Every structure is written in C-alpha cells, then in structure tokens.
Amino acid sequence: MKSLIVFFSLTGNTRKIAEGISLITGSEKRDMKCGEDAGDIRGYHIIFLLSPVWNGKVPGPVRVYMEKRSWDGKKIYPVITNGGLVGRTYQEIVGLCPGARVAPPLSVRFDFRKQRTKDREIEFWVRDVMRRNLMS
Ligand SMILES: Cc1cc2nc3c(=O)[nH]c(=O)nc-3n(C[C@H](O)[C@H](O)[C@H](O)COP(=O)(O)O)c2cc1C
C-alpha cells in the first residue's frame, strides 16, 4: 500500500526523523510548512504524520495543514517528537483527522537537539508498521 510521510519541523529534529523513516520505507516526504505547495495526500493510504509538541499541543501549522485536508479512510501513524511532555498532542491529532484510523503514537524524545530515543527503537516501530500493512 502506498505510504506518505508528512512532517512539520521548526528546529530540525522532526525533519531528521522523517528522513530516517523515508530511508527505511522509501516513502515520499511532504513538509507541512509548505502549506498549499505541500500538495495532495489523495492516493496515499498510509500516512506517517510527524509533529513536534508545542506547549502540550499540536503546533499551529500542523493544525492548519490537517484542517485543510480530508483524512477519510486513511491509516495514520503519528510520530510525536517532544522534550518529555506530550500533553494532549495525540488526542488533538485524532480529533483533526475524522474518518481516519489513528494508530497509537510513537514518541521520539529529544533534549533540545540531542535525540534520546534510540534509532533502533524507531526502526523497529517502522518495520512493524510495514509488516502490518504489507509494505514489504
Ligand atoms: C515553542 C515550543 C514549545 C515546546 N513545547 C513543548 C512541550 O510542551 N512539551 C515537550 O515535550 N516539548 C516541547 N517543545 C520541544 C519540542 O517538541 C522538541 O524539541 C521537538 O523535537 C522539536 O521538533 P523540531 O526540531 O522538529 O521543531 C517545545 C518546543 C518549542 C519550540
């Protein structure tokens, strides 16, 4: 099944994780910062949705990106980069994609620019998603 990575990143952490996932899956990446130019999500069934936490919530640009698109029928795999306090970010993501099935999130912990969650933990999670969705 066709998969897409959509991400938002202000200071580079989430972008780095998006690039790592793309190397494993071969999926295309879309930067939510590009707004309308970030293109269409139609035609993709599996979406890796990567977002940082801002003040316990989804950053505004992620909210706007999600509100402008239809997520109906899609399977969403959220990846939440954070400094240890995820707050209501996951619940907000679920609320922003009505009609989608949203898997439990992968939390990727950073202390500023230093990644604390191990790459092998992320890779294990990604490979499990691929297996479940017959992505080879
Ligand atoms: C404005 C702002 C607010 C943040 N608020 C939180 C927060 O509430 N909880 C948390 O765990 N991390 C918080 N962080 C840390 C980021 O979520 C974390 O560093 C993330 O990996 C940044 O991703 P990026 O480098 O892709 O922008 C905040 C960062 C910024 C810039």
The ligand as an ORCA input file, in Angstrom:
! r2SCAN-3c Opt
* xyz 0 1
  C       7.542     26.694     21.087
  C       7.947     25.343     21.607
  C       7.170     24.731     22.567
  C       7.507     23.442     23.018
  N       6.693     22.835     23.939
  C       6.967     21.564     24.334
  C       6.085     20.867     25.232
  O       5.054     21.365     25.670
  N       6.414     19.603     25.589
  C       7.539     18.967     25.112
  O       7.779     17.823     25.472
  N       8.384     19.598     24.245
  C       8.120     20.873     23.846
  N       8.967     21.501     22.974
  C      10.130     20.747     22.447
  C       9.874     20.194     21.057
  O       8.666     19.487     20.979
  C      11.003     19.247     20.636
  O      12.257     19.854     20.797
  C      10.824     18.816     19.191
  O      11.668     17.709     18.923
  C      11.137     19.934     18.220
  O      10.969     19.480     16.909
  P      11.591     20.248     15.658
  O      13.089     20.373     15.895
  O      11.314     19.360     14.509
  O      10.947     21.576     15.537
  C       8.668     22.788     22.526
  C       9.444     23.428     21.548
  C       9.098     24.692     21.092
  C       9.971     25.348     20.042
*
